[in-house]
Amino acid sequence: MTLDVIPDAPLPDVLAGPLLRRITPQRLVIWLVGSRRLDMTLMLRPAGYPPRRLTLNADRVRRLPVGRHAWLHLIDVPLATPLPTGALIEYDLMLTDADGTSVGIAVWAPHLLHDGATHPAFVIAERHHRLLHGSCRRPHYDGPDGLVRTDSWLAERREQPDEWPAWLLMTGDQVYADDVAGPMLVAIHSLIGRLGLFDEVLDGATVDTSQALHTSDPRYYRRYVLLPDIESSNDLRDRFFGGARKPVFTSANANNHLMSFAEIIAMYLLVWSPVPWWLIEVSVPVLDDDKRERFDSEKGIIEAFVAGLPAASRAMAHLPSLMIFDDHDVTDDWNLTADWEQTAYGHPFSRRIIGNALLGYLLCQGWGNDPERLSPLVDEAARLLEVAAEAQGWLPSGPLDALIQRLLRFEGWEYQVPGSPPLIVLDTRTRRWRSERSPRRPSGLMDWEALSELQQHIIDAPSVVIVSPAPMFGVKLIEVVQKLFTLAGKPLLVDAENWMAHRGAAKVMLNIFRHSRTPGHYVILSGDVHYSFVYDIRIRQHRKGPQLWQITSSGIKNAFPDTLLDGFDRANRWLYSPRSPLNWFTKRRRMETSPRDPDRAKAGERLWNGAGIGLVDLDEQGCPSDIRQLDARGFDVVFPPPHVRKSL
């Protein structure tokens, strides 16, 4: 690959970040990775206010080693004097060397500055008036990156803080741990060696350690052969790593599935920052002819992805972000059925693979959403990592397995963000309603207890924004196709994950919105499906019932096969038109759904297929006043209300 490679040069102080996370007037939460323990001072320059200087001592930053030359810095700064809202706040992180010399972001990360700027900046919104949202950022999708478009859109409004969004909501599949391009996996292994990321012993695998995993053959495009070669693992291999054909939608590819904790950490660094790419050399491994052709094809796509990383990292250094996992952050079909869970968690190696990805999520995504709630888990992770640092870079197996077990049982990944309107971010992966009819049938996305908690959050609320990684109200025809495969006993072939796939979960969810004490406005932001659409929804037979909007933006760097989606779109409009008798047989018949047609689509088309990121403006009542997709190709796609579109 053509990279600016300087393998023998000293490591830069900062490898990735800063990423702005949960930012409020009273608190700043920032994520950063350094090549060493960093002594830092945070400088704040709010427009129209005196500057502030805050030394980041042990009370304000936690330093967690993840390798000999890699340290997570979890910065959490409470502010006695609140910062202003609606104002541009420039900031700097001054790094102090042993000789007392201090340098700022303009020196150690100039790519994080917009043209003409001397510092990065952020804005704390007074209310949740504008939200960016998207999911599914797949590095080797052959198309542009929605985070790059986000950066250019924001740069055009740098001097207009009232137009900055309150949050960048990343609603799932921020990384693809299960679907990795060959050149990306080579880069991951190169970075592991460059930074000395921690190793681990692998119980139940055909290789004993992660060192062997990173260096043994075969590994590229054939990692499934590293699973235990015993009869009991055949089912696991087929279900968990098989890369089974999915003829209805797409083909899964688990042949380069990430397995070790070091691989997960390296992946986060490589998808969020250009700096690690400047430190490594990505050489072409020995491959069969067909694999070599695939590697060469992926190489150009990854090079284009790397070229956009300065802009993507700049966007995350300017916009406070909130995140929630979906399946690819861990593995495809994660917890899809009770049978899947029993198979995947029943073997020590697959349990370790899932646990390593979840540990990476905790440290790189989850902590920044809700530091207090996740503090006990981070404390335990810190103890584990400190022991590894003292043990020549080896994670102790017993404590690692104990932490993974705790992560797998943890109930608390969901979170709420106060504001106007409040944000409620749902965990639809780990608190599932398992089917009582068959362990092979899809589980409900949330169990009864989790749905009851959701109801308590929204009851009597005048307006709420709900983040559900999978759409609560999806495309009926696609849901029917998934239902048919489920009835045939093959839910894994079509990712049969939707809110309507489980009778109990669907009924409770719909009853929540039909409840007499939910009379407000509810905006549901989703991703997952690799296309974008908008529905206006009202409850039939309730004159003063709630108004709902299902707004789906997907993917940031992914898309659905064009021809297939066009066919589904046309067939869905014909089969499920308002006059179609099929509407009577759906679980949503007590709700009236009005799809919005994207303004750039052909007449009648309702699904927009293109990488990008969603933008939603909310009025004082929490109702959407403008819904659009910032297409990564450089234009906007507007979803006007149904009555407006008909008059155009």
N, C-alpha and C positions, 0 to 999 in steps of 0.2 A: 504494500500500500504506500501511497505517496503521503508521507507525514513529515512534519518538522521534528525530527528525532534527535534528541540530545541525551542519549542514555548514560553518558559518563559525566554529565554536568551535575553540579550540586542540585539537590531538590529544592524547589521553591517552597517558601514558608507555607503558602496556602494552596491546597490542592483542589478544593471545591468550596463554593460559597463566596460571600454570605447568601443564604436563603432567608428571606423574611418570612416568618411564620405567624404566630398569633400576636398581632400588634394592636394595642389599645392605648388610650391616653395615659393609663396608669402602668403599662407594662410593655416591654419589648422582648420578644422571643425570637432568637436568631440561631440558625444552624450553620456550621462551618466545619471543614476538615483541614487540618494542617499536617505538615510532615514532621512536626515536633510539637511539644507543649508550647503554646504561644502566650506571651504576655501582651495584653491588648488594652487599649483605652478607646472607649466609644465617645465620639464627638457628635453632638447634635446641633443643628443650626436651623431652627424653625424660622420661617419667613416672618419678619416683623417682631421677633422675640430675641432675647439675649441667647448666645450659644451656651451649651452645656458640655462639661467634660466629666466622664464617668470612668473610673478605673475598674476594669473587670477583674475583681479579686475572686477568691474561692467561693464567696457567697453569691456571685453573679454569673459564674461560668463553671461548668463541669467539664473536665477533660478525661475522655475515655480512650485508652489505647485500643486500636483494632489491628495494629501491626507495628513492626519495629520503627517504621517511618510513616505512620498514619495515626492521627489522633482526632477523634470527634470532639468538637467544642460545642457544647449545648449552652448557649448564652441566654440567660433569663434575668432581666433587669427590671425590678420594681421601681416605680417613679413616685417619689413623695409629692412632687409638683407635676400635675398632669400636663401632657403635651396638648397643644391646640388641635382642634379638628378642622378639616377643610383647608388646611394650609400646607404648602410644600415644605417638607422637613428634609433638608440635606443631612447626610450622615457620613461618618468615616470611621474606620477601624484602624487605629494606629498600632503598628506592631513594633515592639521594643526589642532590640538586639541586646546581647550581653554587654556591649560597650555603651549602652544607653541611647543609641541612635534609634529614632522613630521614623517610620515611613507609613504613608497612607495608601488607600486603595488606588489612587491615581498612579502610584508607583508599582505596587505588587499585583494589581489586576486592572490595568487600563481598559481592558475590553468591557468592563462593567459600566463604563461611562458613556452616556449619550454624546453625540457630536456637540462640541461647544460647552459641555458641562465639566465642572471640576470635581464634582462628587456625585455619587448616587443619591437618590432621594426616595421618600415615600410620602403618602398622604393618609391620614386617619380620617375616614369618612364619619360624618356626624350620624348618619343612618345608612341602612343597607339599600341605598338608592340605585346602585348599579353593580352588577355581578358578572364576572367572566367565569365560564365553566366549560369543562371538557374532560374527556377520558381517552384512553387507548392511544398511548404514544409508543408506537412500535418502530424502533430505529431502522429496521431494514424494509419497511414499507416503501415502495418506490413512488414517493410523492413528497411534497413539501411539509414542513413542520409548522403546526399551528402556534407554537410558542415563538417562533421567529416572526410570524405575522403579529402576534401580541406585542412584541417589542417594537416593531415599526409603528403600529397603531398608537402605542403609548408615547413614543418619541414625538409624534405629531402633536401631542397634547401636553407636552412637558410643562409648559408655562400656564396650563389651565387646570389647576388642581381640582376644581369642582367637577371636571369630567372624568377624573380617575375613578376606577371601580373600587368598591369597598373591599372586595376579596377576589383573588384568583382561586376558584374552587376546582380542585383536581379530583374528579369523581370516580377514579378507578383505573387500574392498569397503567400506573405511572411508569412501571418497568415491566418487562416481559421476562420473567424468570424461566418460563417454560418454552419459550420460542425465541431462540438466539441464533443469529447469523454466525456462520463459520468465522469470518473476520472479527466479529465482536468477541467470540470466545477466545480466539488467539490473543486479542488485545487484553482480555480479562486475565489470562494466564501470564502474559508479559507484565502487566501491572502488579499482579500478586508478587512476582519475583522482585520487581523494582522497589516496592514498598515493604516487602517482608510481611505481608498480611498473615495473620495467625493461622496455624495449621490445626488439624484435629484428627483423632483416631475415628475410623468409620466402622461401626459395628454392623455386621450382616452384609457387608459389601464384598465384592470380589477383589477389591483393592483394600489394603489395610489402613491407609492414611490419605488425607487430602493431598499430601505431597505427591503420592503415587497417582492420585486421581488427576492432578494437574499435568503430569508428565508421562503417564503410561499410554501405551497404544493398545487398542484403538480408542480414540476419544472424539475426534471431530466427525459429526454427523452420525455417529454410531454409539452414543453413550449408553444406550439401553443394554448393550452387552456387558456393561460393568455391574449389572444387577446380579445377585446371587444365582448361581446356576444350579438351582434345586427345583424339584417338581412343584413345591408349594409357591414358588415365586412366579410361575407361568401366568397365573391370573393377574397378579400384580403388574407384571410386565405388560400384558395386553391392555389392562385398564389404565395404567398410570403413565407408561412410557411408550405405548405402542405407536403413537402417531397415526391412529386409525383414520382411514378415509371417512370424510363426512360429506357425502355427495350432495346433500341438500344445500349446505351453506359454504363450507370451506374445508380445508385440510389442516388438521392439527399437526404440529411438528415438535416433537419432544426429543428429537435426536441429539440436540445440544443443550438439554435441560441443565440448568445450574443446580449444583448439589451442595457445595461446601459453603460455609459462612464467608470465607475469603472471596469466593466467586460472587456472592451476593453484594458484599461491600464494594468490590471492584466495579460491578455493574452500575451501582448508584453513582459512583464517581464518574464513570465514563458517559453516562447519559445526562448528567447535570452540569458538567464542566468541560471546557476544552483543554484545561491544563494537563490532566493525566495523559492525553493523547500526545502532548509534546515531549513526554518523558519515556516513551516506549517505542520499540520497533516491532512492527507487525509483519512477520515473514510468512510466506506461504508454506503450510505444512505438506508433508507427503500425503497425497490423496489419489484415489482412483480417478480415472478420466472423467466420469460423470460427476463426482464430487468436486473435482477441480473446476469444471465448467460452472457449477453452482457457486463455488467460492468466488470465482472471478466476477460473476454476475452480481453477487452481494457486495463485493468490494467497492464498486463504484457507488452503490447506494449508501454504504456506510461512510464513504468519503464525503458525499454531499451532506449527510447528517452531521458529520464532524464540523464541516464548514459553517453550519448554522448554529453550533453550540455557543459561540460568544453572544449571539443575540438572545438565545434561549436562556442562558444563565443571567444575562442582563435583565430580562423580564422578571426573573424570580428574585433578583436583587432589588427590584423596585416595587413589586407588588406583594403585599402580605398574602400568604397562601394557606389554604386548608386542604387536607387530603383525606381520603378514605380508600381502603383497599378494595379491589375486586379480584377475580380468580387469578388472572395472569401475574399479579404481584406475587403470587405464591405458586400456583400451578393451575393449569386448565381444569375446569370442572370441579374445582375445590369444593368439597362437601356437597356435591350435587345430589347424591342419594345416600341413604343410610348404608347401603351395600358398599358404595365407594368409600365411605368413612371406615368401615370395618376392614376393608382390604388395605387401604393406604396406611392406616394407623396401626395395622396388625403386624407390620414388619419394621424392625428397628432402623433399617436404612431409609426407607421411604418416610418414616416418621421424622428422622433427622433432617431429611431434605426439606420437608414442609416446615419443620421447626426452625431451620436456619433462615429460610425466607421470611418467616414471621418475626424472628429476632431482628433481621435487617429492617423490616418494616417498622418495628418498635423504635429503633434507633434513628432511622433516617426519615420516617414519615410520622408515625404515631405520636411520638413525644411532643412534637411541635403543635399538635392539635389541642392537647390538654395535658400540660406538664404535671399538674397536681395529681390527677387521677392515675397517670402512668408512672409516677415517681417511684412507687415500690418495685415495679418491674425494672425500671432503669437502675435502681439501687442494686438489685440482684445481678443485672447484667454488668454493672461497673465492677462488682466484686469478682465476677468470673473473668473479666478482661484484665483486671489488675493481676490476678493469679497467672494468667497466660503470659503477661509481660514479664513476670518474674521467673517463668518456667521456660525461658528461651523460645517463646512464641508458640507454645502448644496449649490449646484450650483443654482444660481438664474434663474428661468425659462425664464423670458423675455429676458435677455441678451443671455442665451444659445440658445433659439430659433432664435434670431436675428443672432447670429454667424452661426448657422447651415444653415439658409437661405442664408447667404452670401457664405458659403462654397459650397452649392449646385449650386449657380449661378456663381461661380468663373471659369474663363477661364485663365489658366496659370499653370496647373500642369505639362505640358510638359517642357522640358528644353534642353539646348545644352551645350556641354563641348568642348571648343576649344582644338585643338591638331592635331596631324598628325597620322591618319586621324581624323577629328572632329567626335564627337558622337552626334547623335540627338535622344533623347528619346521621344517617342510619348505617348500622352494620347489618348487611344482608348476607354475610358469608358464614358466621360462626355461631349464630343463635337460631338455628334452623328448626323448622317444624317437620320432623321426620314422618314419612308416610306410614300410617297404620295399616294400609291395605297390602303393601309389599315393600320390602327394603330396596327393591330395584326401581321404584317409582320416585320421581323428583321430590325432594323435600321442599316445604314452604320456605320462602326467603327469610321469614322471621317467625319465631314461635309465638304462642299465645301470650306468654308473659312479656316478651319484647313488644308485641303489638299493643298490649295493655299499657305499657309505659309510654309508647308513642301517643296513645289516646289521651293520657293525662297531660302530656305536653301541649296538645293542640286544643283541648276542649275549652270552649268559651274564648278562645283567642281570636281577636279581630282579623289577624292575618299571620301567616307563617310561611317560611320557605323551607321545604323539605328536600334534602339531598338523598335520593335513592339511586345507588349505582345502576341498577336495572330499572327501566321504565315501569311505573306502576300501571300505566295504560299504554299498551304497545299495539303493534300491527296485528289485527285479529287473524289474518290468514296465516302469518308466520307462527302465531301461537297455536293455530289448529294443526299445522304441519308438525310442530313439536309434540302436540298431543297425540297425533297418530303414531309417531315413532315411540312415544312412551307406551302406548297401548300394545305396540309390537315388542315391547321389552328392550328397546334400544335408545333410551334417553341420552346416553353418552354420545351417540352419533350426531346429534343435532343441538347439543348444549340446551337441553330442554329446561331452561331457567327463565321463568317469568312469573309474575305475581299470580297469574291465573292457573298455573300448573298444579297447584296444591289446593284442593277444595277448601280445606279449613282455613288456610292463610288468606285465600282470596275472599272468602265470606266475611271474615273478621275485618279485613282491610276495607272492604266496601261498606260494611256496617259502620265503621268509624266515621266515614265521610257522610253517611246518611243519618248519623245520630242528630237528634234535635238540638243538641248543645254544641254543634260544630257549624255555626252559621257564618263563619268568616271567609276570607279569601286565602286559598292555598296554592302556592306555586311549587311544583314538583320539578326539580332539576335532575336529569339522569343522563347516562351515557351508555356504554357497553355494546351497543348493537351495530356500530360502525356506519350509521347513517343518522341524519337529523330530521326531526319533525316536531310539530306543535299541535296540541289538541286543546280546544276550549271545552270544558266539561261542566254540565250542571245536573243537579239531582232532579229527576222527574217527580212530580206530585208534591214538590216542596217549593212554595212560592218564595220563601225566604231562606231557602237552603244555601249551602256553601257554593261558591264559584271556584272551580279548580282549573289550573292550567298545567298540562303535562308538556314540559319543554325538554327535548332530548338533543344533546350535542355530542356527536361522536363521529370519527375519532380525531384527536389532536394530530396524530400522524398514522392514519389508517383509513380504510374505506371498504365498502362492500363491493363485490363484483358487479360492475355496471349492468350488464345484460340481465343477470339474475334479479337484481333489485328492481329494474324496470318491469320485469314480468310480475314480480310480487305486487308492485304498486298498482299496476293495471288490474290484475286479478282481484286484489283486495277491494278496489273501488267498485268493481262490478258485483262481486259476491256479497259485499257488506254495505251496499248503498242503503240509505234510510228506508227504502221501500222493500228491501230484501227480507224474506222470511227468516233468513239465517240469523238476523239480529236477535230474533226472539229466543234463540237457543244459546246465546252467550250469557256469561255470568254478569255482564254489564248492562243488561237490558233496562235497568231502572235508572240508568244515566244516559243523558243525551250528549253525544260527542260530536263536536264540530271541528274537523281538521282545518288547519290553515295551509294555504297553498304558498310555497316560496315564490317570491316575485320573479326570480330568474328561471324558474322551471317551466316546462312546457305546460300548456293548458291542462288542468286536472291533476297534474303530478303533485304529490304531497310529501314525498320523501326526498330529501336533498342528500346527494352522495358526493362528498368532498371533504378532505381533511381541513381542519380549521378549529375554531373555538367559538363558543356561544357567548352572546352579550345580551343581557336582559336589564332593562330599565324598569324600576318600580316607582309608582306614584305614592302619594302620602298614605293611601289606603292599603298599600301592599299589592296593588294590581299591576300587571305588566302594561307599561305604556309603549314599549318598543321591544321587539324580539328580533334578533338577527344573528346570523352566523358570519363571523369574520373568516371568510374562506382563505386558506393558506396560499391560494394563488393570487391574492392581492385585491379582491373585491368583496363587497358585502352582499349577503343574501337576506332579504327582509321577509319576515312572516307576518303580513298584515292580518287584522281580524277578518273573519269570514265575510262579513257584510261589506268591508272595504274592498277586499279582493274582487268580490262579485261586481262592484261598481267600476272597476278599473277597465 
